[in-house]
Amino acid sequence: MRIRIFVTLLLALLAGGAAAEPLSKSQAINFYRDVSSRDLEGLATRSDGRLIAGPVLRSLAGEIGAELLWQIEPFTPDSWLVGTGPDGRILRLTVDVEQESLTAETWATLDAGQVFVVRRLPDGGVVAGTSPHGALFRLNDRGEVTAQANLPVDSILDIRMEPAGSHLLVGTGNPGRVFRVNLAQFHAVEEAGTDAKLADLGVVEFGQIRDRNVRRLAVMPDGDVLAGSAPSGNLYRFPAAGGSPVILFDNESAEVTDIHVTDEGDVYASVVMTKTSADNRVINAATVTPEPEKEDKEAPQSAPTIMEPAAFDEFSGRTNLVYLRKGDGLPETVVSRGNIAIYRILDRGDMLLLPGGDDGEFVGYDRSARRSLTFPGSDAAQVLDIVGMDSTDRYLLLTNNPAGVTVMDFAATGPRSVKTKRLDLRSVGRIGALRFDRTRNLTDEELEVSLRANRGRDAVEGWTPWQKTTAVDGGWKSDALTGQYVELKIELPEDISPALELDRATLYHLPQNRRPILQTFRVISPNFGLVPRGDTNAPTSFTLGHATGATSTPSPNEQSQLLASPLVPEPGAQIVTWSLRDPDGDDFTASFSVRSEDSDEWIDFAIDTTESWVQFDRRTLAEGIYFTRLVVKETAPRPRADRFEVSFETDDLLIDLTSPEIEAVNVSRDEDLLTINVTGADRLSLLSGLLLKFNNGFEAETAQPSDGILDGKTETFAISIAAGNLIGATAVEVQLEDAAGNRVSQRVSLPGNGR
C-alpha cells in the first residue's frame, strides 16, 4: 500500500541561522536628492550630494497690474520693460533693491492680446512681438509705435538681433517661420501683411520648418541661425544666408524653451519633454478656450466630495539640458530633471542659471565641474525669465502665478537654511545621531541642526515639534525622538563663507524591536526518520520537501538544504519542523515541548536549539492528544533587557500506537467480478485506506470509502476485481491502515478456490 502523508501547515519559510546584523540602522541623506528647491534659503545643493552657499531671494513688493508676465528686457540703467498679457501692454519697471520694492507703469499698449517678446534696439527704441495676430511692432524710446508689420502667423515667439545690429530675426508660431527684418526699412505701419507689403517694410522670409512653432532663436559666431521648435522639440541650424535647415536633434513631444551659445560656439538647449504632442508649456498659457455654454444654465452642479482629494495638475514631464560642441557636435544630455520645466538659460561665468517651474524651481549647471545645482526656488509657480542687474551677482526674476518680480543676489547676506523632504526610515524607532561626512569652511558653532519626526506618513499632521540637536562626539543628537518619518532642518549664520561645503549626512536610528514570527509549523506523518542533507551523499528518492509539498531544489540556504534531506522508514519516529523569522534580523533560539491534554506537565524535546526541526520516538509517549508549544527567545546582539521571549501554541499532536480493527469482511462473486467489502474502525485516528494482497501476487488498493467521504474513524471500503486477475488465487490478505500509520491484517479464503 502506498504511504499517504498527512501534514498540518501554518505558513512557509524556515528560520535562518546566520548571525544577526547590527541592531542600529543608518539613513544616508543626499542634499541634492532629498531637498527641494523651495526648501532652500540662501543655500544651494550640488549633484554630488553636498550643501553649498547659494543666492538670497527677495520678492519685491509693489503692484504689477498684469495677469501674465512673459519677458523682461533691460531698457535704461535703472529700468526694465516687461511684455505682459492678456491686454497687450508693455510695463516699465523701476526697482529699489534696498527697500525690496518695485514700481510698475504702463509704457505702451499694443493692439494685441499677449506681448510675448520685447527687445531693445541699438538706437534706444524697442521691438515687440505679439499674439494672437502675429504683429511685429517698433516703438521709440517713449513707447510710441513707429512701425508695424502683421505677419502671416498666429504668434511671434522670439526676436534676436544679428551681430551687425542692422537686421532682426523673428521666430513665429503657426506656422513655424523665421523672418529677417531690415531695420533701415522698418519705419512704417502696414496692416495688410502681404508678401509685397512686408518686403516694402524690409520683412522677408528667412526660412521655415515643418514643426508648428519656432520657439527660440540664437545666432552662431559664424552667422548661422539656430531655431528650437515646439511641439516636436527639434533643434535646427540655418545657413547664415537663410534657406533650408539641417536638424541637429529631434524629439517626438517636446519644446525647446531656450538656446544659449557660448563665446566658443558651444550650444546649450533646454528641452522640456512632455507626454502629449500638443502640450506647449509656456505659450499654451496664453491661449484660453472659453467653456462651452451649457444647455441648462440653471441646472445644479455636482458639489465636490469631501471623500476625494482636490485635483492638482502637477507637471509630470522632464527637462533635458542638451549640449552640442561647436554647435554641430553630437547632442549630449548634461542635465536631466524630472517634474521641472526649465524656461531660460543665462550664463554666469562657468555657471548656467536655469530658472523654471512648475513649482518655482530654480536649478543650475556648473560647466567646468560638470555638476548640476539646485538653487532656492521662488514662491511663485514659474520663473519665466531672468535678467542681470548692475553686477554679475544680482538678477531679476520674472514670475507667474502669482505675477511678480524677485531679486536673486549671490553676494547678499540673509537667512541661510535648508529643510529636507520627508525621510522614510522604513520602521518606527528611536532617532540617534546625525553625522556629516565632512564640513568645509564651517565650524560646529555655526551649524544649528533640528529634527522632527512622525509615526505616520502624512506630510502635514502628526509631526513632533522641531527639536534642536546638541553637538556630541562629532555628531548632532536630539533627546528621545521616535518615529518612522524624519525631517532635518539646518540653519546657518547670514554671513557664512561663500566657500562653505557641507557633505552628505548620515542619520542613525534604532528600529523598534519586533517580536519573532512563526511562519510554519509541520507535524510530519509518523514512522519516518530525517537524514539531514549534510550527513549523506546517497541518492535522494523521498525528501522532506516531498512530504511537505514544498520546493526542495538544492541551494546553499538552510531551508532548501533541509527540504532536500531524505526521509527513511523508521518505526516510531516523529518529525516536527517549523520556520521562524525575526523582522529585525535578531538571533534567536527555539524550545519545543508537548503535554497531554490531561496533564499540566510539559515534556521538552528540544531546548534552546538553533535548528528548525526536531525528531523523537513517539512510542515514549502514552496514547492520546498532546498540545504542542514552541518558545522562541531572542539572543545576542540585543541587550538582555530588550530581548523578547514569545510562546506559540502550535498544532496538536496525536499519539496513536494501536492498530485499527477489522469489524467485517464480506466477499461475493457477481458474474466475472469478485467484490470484497471491508468495515473497520479505530479508536483515535481516522482510517486512511484498504490494501488487498492476493496469494497469486495480484494487489489492489483504495482510499475511497463506500460513502464517498473519507472522514470517519469507522469506514467501509469496497473493491471489485475482474476474475481474470485472480486466476490461481485462493486467499487474500486484507490490510487496513489508519492515519497514524498503524496497520492490521487478516487472511480471508476466497470462495470457489479462486476459479
Secondary structure as UniProt FT lines:
FT   STRAND          25..29
FT   HELIX           31..34
FT   HELIX           37..39
FT   STRAND          40..41
FT   STRAND          43..46
FT   TURN            47..48
FT   STRAND          51..53
FT   STRAND          56..59
FT   STRAND          68..76
FT   TURN            77..78
FT   STRAND          79..85
FT   STRAND          89..96
FT   TURN            97..100
FT   STRAND          101..109
FT   STRAND          114..120
FT   TURN            122..123
FT   STRAND          126..131
FT   STRAND          135..139
FT   TURN            141..142
FT   STRAND          145..150
FT   STRAND          155..161
FT   TURN            163..164
FT   STRAND          167..173
FT   STRAND          177..182
FT   TURN            183..185
FT   STRAND          189..190
FT   HELIX           195..200
FT   TURN            201..202
FT   STRAND          203..208
FT   STRAND          213..219
FT   TURN            221..222
FT   STRAND          225..230
FT   STRAND          235..238
FT   TURN            240..241
FT   STRAND          246..249
FT   STRAND          254..261
FT   TURN            263..264
FT   STRAND          267..273
FT   TURN            277..278
FT   TURN            281..282
FT   HELIX           283..286
FT   TURN            297..298
FT   TURN            306..307
FT   STRAND          318..324
FT   HELIX           325..327
FT   STRAND          332..338
FT   STRAND          341..342
FT   STRAND          346..348
FT   TURN            349..350
FT   STRAND          351..357
FT   STRAND          362..366
FT   TURN            367..370
FT   STRAND          371..375
FT   STRAND          382..388
FT   TURN            392..393
FT   STRAND          394..400
FT   TURN            401..403
FT   STRAND          404..409
FT   STRAND          416..419
FT   STRAND          423..436
FT   STRAND          439..440
FT   HELIX           444..446
FT   STRAND          448..454
FT   STRAND          467..468
FT   STRAND          470..472
FT   TURN            473..474
FT   STRAND          475..477
FT   STRAND          482..492
FT   TURN            494..495
FT   TURN            498..499
FT   STRAND          501..502
FT   STRAND          505..511
FT   STRAND          517..523
FT   STRAND          528..530
FT   HELIX           533..535
FT   HELIX           544..548
FT   HELIX           558..563
FT   STRAND          566..569
FT   TURN            571..572
FT   STRAND          573..581
FT   TURN            583..584
FT   STRAND          588..596
FT   TURN            597..598
FT   STRAND          603..609
FT   STRAND          613..617
FT   HELIX           618..620
FT   STRAND          624..634
FT   TURN            636..637
FT   HELIX           640..642
FT   STRAND          645..655
FT   STRAND          661..670
FT   TURN            671..672
FT   STRAND          673..681
FT   STRAND          687..694
FT   TURN            695..696
FT   STRAND          699..702
FT   TURN            706..707
FT   STRAND          714..722
FT   HELIX           723..726
FT   TURN            727..728
FT   STRAND          731..738
FT   TURN            739..740
FT   STRAND          743..749
FT   HELIX           751..754
//
